[in-house]
Amino acid sequence: MSKLLTTVFILIFSSTGWAGDQTDSEVEYLLSFVESSGCIFHRNGSDHDAADAADHLRLKYRRGSKYVKSAEQFIDRLASESSWTGSEYSVTCESEKQGSGAWLHEALEDHRKSKTLSQNQSGA
């Protein structure tokens, strides 16, 4: 029984570590994506350039990462709305305005597809 419990704990902790590494990697990708986007971010009635937006989201992630177990949770819990006012963040790219959550979810999906495609090509 003791061996079984030890094995279960090892599996839990090793998978938790992997998920944390994957989450950090994907969040960092999203932060870089924001920073290099050239888009205008609208937060609490003010406009911010992409670098300022990325800095703000980095700060929120540093402070709130314990509440985030996936890149999706980062988007939904930290990068989509103000934790103080509850106001939704939005972004304007190439004259098109949309919610930052939808924009970031799309970027994450594209990133994962691209990563899978490159892994499949290198493994083929």
Disulfide bonds with the S-S distance in Angstrom:
Cys39-Cys93 1.91
